[in-house]
Amino acid sequence: MKQLKEEALEIIANRLKMLSEPMRLKILHTLQDGEKSVHELVELTGAGQANISKHLSLLAYHNIVGRKRKGLNVYYFITDQSIFKICDLVCKNMEMNMKRYSEVFG
């Protein structure tokens, strides 16, 4: 990794923190196939409305999701598709490690 300024490291760390919470990952996974309202996200994730709204606010603040109003509803959508590249990389690495550990520990 090239030399980064402290501010850049802070921004990167905050970005990764957004992906370190299971409910946020669940929300992002749910949004992967298209925009959803808060009500739909509540139904699909099984989480409470306040919890979903809190996580969506954080994701929107970090420009990972966007929102648009349609009538009385607000719909959320993913604005940064690169998060799925990060998640895929981590998942593939985890799969390789699990295979290796299962071979060693049987």
Rosetta constraint file for C-alpha pairs under 8 A:
AtomPair CA 4 CA 8 HARMONIC 6.08 0.50
AtomPair CA 4 CA 9 HARMONIC 6.44 0.50
AtomPair CA 5 CA 9 HARMONIC 6.39 0.50
AtomPair CA 6 CA 10 HARMONIC 6.22 0.50
AtomPair CA 7 CA 11 HARMONIC 6.31 0.50
AtomPair CA 8 CA 12 HARMONIC 6.19 0.50
AtomPair CA 9 CA 13 HARMONIC 6.06 0.50
AtomPair CA 10 CA 14 HARMONIC 6.17 0.50
AtomPair CA 11 CA 15 HARMONIC 6.20 0.50
AtomPair CA 12 CA 16 HARMONIC 6.28 0.50
AtomPair CA 13 CA 17 HARMONIC 6.15 0.50
AtomPair CA 14 CA 18 HARMONIC 6.51 0.50
AtomPair CA 15 CA 19 HARMONIC 7.14 0.50
AtomPair CA 15 CA 62 HARMONIC 7.02 0.50
AtomPair CA 16 CA 20 HARMONIC 6.48 0.50
AtomPair CA 17 CA 21 HARMONIC 7.31 0.50
AtomPair CA 18 CA 24 HARMONIC 7.13 0.50
AtomPair CA 18 CA 58 HARMONIC 7.67 0.50
AtomPair CA 18 CA 59 HARMONIC 6.83 0.50
AtomPair CA 18 CA 62 HARMONIC 7.97 0.50
AtomPair CA 19 CA 24 HARMONIC 6.65 0.50
AtomPair CA 19 CA 25 HARMONIC 6.17 0.50
AtomPair CA 20 CA 24 HARMONIC 7.84 0.50
AtomPair CA 20 CA 25 HARMONIC 7.69 0.50
AtomPair CA 21 CA 25 HARMONIC 6.43 0.50
AtomPair CA 22 CA 26 HARMONIC 6.16 0.50
AtomPair CA 23 CA 27 HARMONIC 6.15 0.50
AtomPair CA 23 CA 55 HARMONIC 7.71 0.50
AtomPair CA 24 CA 28 HARMONIC 6.14 0.50
AtomPair CA 24 CA 55 HARMONIC 6.14 0.50
AtomPair CA 24 CA 56 HARMONIC 7.84 0.50
AtomPair CA 24 CA 59 HARMONIC 7.87 0.50
AtomPair CA 25 CA 29 HARMONIC 5.99 0.50
AtomPair CA 26 CA 30 HARMONIC 6.15 0.50
AtomPair CA 26 CA 45 HARMONIC 6.94 0.50
AtomPair CA 27 CA 31 HARMONIC 6.20 0.50
AtomPair CA 27 CA 41 HARMONIC 7.00 0.50
AtomPair CA 27 CA 45 HARMONIC 7.10 0.50
AtomPair CA 27 CA 52 HARMONIC 7.89 0.50
AtomPair CA 28 CA 32 HARMONIC 6.08 0.50
AtomPair CA 28 CA 78 HARMONIC 7.36 0.50
AtomPair CA 29 CA 33 HARMONIC 7.96 0.50
AtomPair CA 30 CA 41 HARMONIC 7.33 0.50
AtomPair CA 30 CA 44 HARMONIC 7.36 0.50
AtomPair CA 30 CA 45 HARMONIC 7.73 0.50
AtomPair CA 31 CA 35 HARMONIC 5.78 0.50
AtomPair CA 31 CA 36 HARMONIC 6.53 0.50
AtomPair CA 31 CA 76 HARMONIC 7.64 0.50
AtomPair CA 31 CA 77 HARMONIC 6.14 0.50
AtomPair CA 31 CA 78 HARMONIC 6.60 0.50
AtomPair CA 32 CA 78 HARMONIC 7.11 0.50
AtomPair CA 34 CA 77 HARMONIC 6.46 0.50
AtomPair CA 34 CA 78 HARMONIC 7.95 0.50
AtomPair CA 35 CA 75 HARMONIC 6.04 0.50
AtomPair CA 35 CA 76 HARMONIC 5.30 0.50
AtomPair CA 35 CA 77 HARMONIC 4.44 0.50
AtomPair CA 35 CA 78 HARMONIC 7.53 0.50
AtomPair CA 36 CA 40 HARMONIC 5.89 0.50
AtomPair CA 36 CA 41 HARMONIC 6.41 0.50
AtomPair CA 36 CA 75 HARMONIC 5.17 0.50
AtomPair CA 36 CA 76 HARMONIC 5.46 0.50
AtomPair CA 36 CA 77 HARMONIC 6.80 0.50
AtomPair CA 37 CA 41 HARMONIC 6.27 0.50
AtomPair CA 37 CA 73 HARMONIC 6.55 0.50
AtomPair CA 37 CA 74 HARMONIC 5.69 0.50
AtomPair CA 37 CA 75 HARMONIC 4.25 0.50
AtomPair CA 37 CA 76 HARMONIC 6.12 0.50
AtomPair CA 38 CA 42 HARMONIC 6.13 0.50
AtomPair CA 38 CA 49 HARMONIC 7.09 0.50
AtomPair CA 38 CA 52 HARMONIC 7.10 0.50
AtomPair CA 38 CA 53 HARMONIC 7.11 0.50
AtomPair CA 38 CA 73 HARMONIC 7.98 0.50
AtomPair CA 38 CA 74 HARMONIC 6.96 0.50
AtomPair CA 38 CA 75 HARMONIC 6.84 0.50
AtomPair CA 38 CA 76 HARMONIC 7.54 0.50
AtomPair CA 39 CA 43 HARMONIC 6.38 0.50
AtomPair CA 39 CA 49 HARMONIC 7.32 0.50
AtomPair CA 40 CA 44 HARMONIC 6.06 0.50
AtomPair CA 41 CA 45 HARMONIC 5.83 0.50
AtomPair CA 41 CA 46 HARMONIC 7.96 0.50
AtomPair CA 41 CA 52 HARMONIC 7.29 0.50
AtomPair CA 42 CA 46 HARMONIC 5.56 0.50
AtomPair CA 42 CA 47 HARMONIC 5.39 0.50
AtomPair CA 42 CA 48 HARMONIC 6.02 0.50
AtomPair CA 42 CA 49 HARMONIC 5.87 0.50
AtomPair CA 42 CA 52 HARMONIC 6.71 0.50
AtomPair CA 43 CA 47 HARMONIC 7.50 0.50
AtomPair CA 47 CA 51 HARMONIC 6.56 0.50
AtomPair CA 47 CA 52 HARMONIC 6.56 0.50
AtomPair CA 48 CA 52 HARMONIC 6.25 0.50
AtomPair CA 49 CA 53 HARMONIC 6.04 0.50
AtomPair CA 50 CA 54 HARMONIC 6.11 0.50
AtomPair CA 51 CA 55 HARMONIC 6.41 0.50
AtomPair CA 52 CA 56 HARMONIC 6.08 0.50
AtomPair CA 53 CA 57 HARMONIC 6.08 0.50
AtomPair CA 54 CA 58 HARMONIC 6.55 0.50
AtomPair CA 55 CA 59 HARMONIC 6.19 0.50
AtomPair CA 56 CA 60 HARMONIC 5.94 0.50
AtomPair CA 56 CA 65 HARMONIC 7.46 0.50
AtomPair CA 56 CA 76 HARMONIC 7.99 0.50
AtomPair CA 57 CA 61 HARMONIC 6.05 0.50
AtomPair CA 58 CA 62 HARMONIC 6.34 0.50
AtomPair CA 59 CA 63 HARMONIC 6.28 0.50
AtomPair CA 59 CA 64 HARMONIC 5.24 0.50
AtomPair CA 59 CA 65 HARMONIC 5.64 0.50
AtomPair CA 60 CA 64 HARMONIC 5.75 0.50
AtomPair CA 60 CA 65 HARMONIC 4.83 0.50
AtomPair CA 60 CA 66 HARMONIC 5.70 0.50
AtomPair CA 60 CA 67 HARMONIC 7.64 0.50
AtomPair CA 63 CA 79 HARMONIC 6.76 0.50
AtomPair CA 63 CA 80 HARMONIC 7.18 0.50
AtomPair CA 64 CA 78 HARMONIC 6.02 0.50
AtomPair CA 64 CA 79 HARMONIC 5.39 0.50
AtomPair CA 64 CA 80 HARMONIC 5.13 0.50
AtomPair CA 64 CA 83 HARMONIC 7.90 0.50
AtomPair CA 65 CA 76 HARMONIC 6.45 0.50
AtomPair CA 65 CA 77 HARMONIC 5.38 0.50
AtomPair CA 65 CA 78 HARMONIC 4.29 0.50
AtomPair CA 65 CA 79 HARMONIC 4.92 0.50
AtomPair CA 65 CA 80 HARMONIC 6.95 0.50
AtomPair CA 66 CA 76 HARMONIC 5.61 0.50
AtomPair CA 66 CA 77 HARMONIC 5.37 0.50
AtomPair CA 66 CA 78 HARMONIC 6.17 0.50
AtomPair CA 66 CA 79 HARMONIC 5.81 0.50
AtomPair CA 67 CA 74 HARMONIC 6.42 0.50
AtomPair CA 67 CA 75 HARMONIC 5.42 0.50
AtomPair CA 67 CA 76 HARMONIC 4.42 0.50
AtomPair CA 67 CA 77 HARMONIC 6.30 0.50
AtomPair CA 68 CA 74 HARMONIC 5.56 0.50
AtomPair CA 68 CA 75 HARMONIC 5.35 0.50
AtomPair CA 68 CA 76 HARMONIC 6.66 0.50
AtomPair CA 69 CA 73 HARMONIC 5.77 0.50
AtomPair CA 69 CA 74 HARMONIC 4.34 0.50
AtomPair CA 69 CA 75 HARMONIC 6.16 0.50
AtomPair CA 70 CA 74 HARMONIC 6.12 0.50
AtomPair CA 70 CA 75 HARMONIC 7.23 0.50
AtomPair CA 81 CA 85 HARMONIC 7.48 0.50
AtomPair CA 82 CA 86 HARMONIC 6.58 0.50
AtomPair CA 83 CA 87 HARMONIC 6.23 0.50
AtomPair CA 84 CA 88 HARMONIC 5.90 0.50
AtomPair CA 85 CA 89 HARMONIC 6.11 0.50
AtomPair CA 86 CA 90 HARMONIC 6.32 0.50
AtomPair CA 87 CA 91 HARMONIC 6.05 0.50
AtomPair CA 88 CA 92 HARMONIC 6.03 0.50
AtomPair CA 89 CA 93 HARMONIC 6.20 0.50
AtomPair CA 90 CA 94 HARMONIC 6.13 0.50
AtomPair CA 91 CA 95 HARMONIC 6.18 0.50
AtomPair CA 92 CA 96 HARMONIC 6.32 0.50
AtomPair CA 93 CA 97 HARMONIC 6.20 0.50
AtomPair CA 94 CA 98 HARMONIC 6.02 0.50
AtomPair CA 95 CA 99 HARMONIC 6.23 0.50
AtomPair CA 96 CA 100 HARMONIC 6.24 0.50
AtomPair CA 97 CA 101 HARMONIC 6.03 0.50
AtomPair CA 98 CA 102 HARMONIC 5.98 0.50
AtomPair CA 99 CA 103 HARMONIC 6.24 0.50
AtomPair CA 100 CA 104 HARMONIC 6.38 0.50
AtomPair CA 101 CA 105 HARMONIC 5.83 0.50
AtomPair CA 101 CA 106 HARMONIC 7.63 0.50
AtomPair CA 102 CA 106 HARMONIC 4.87 0.50
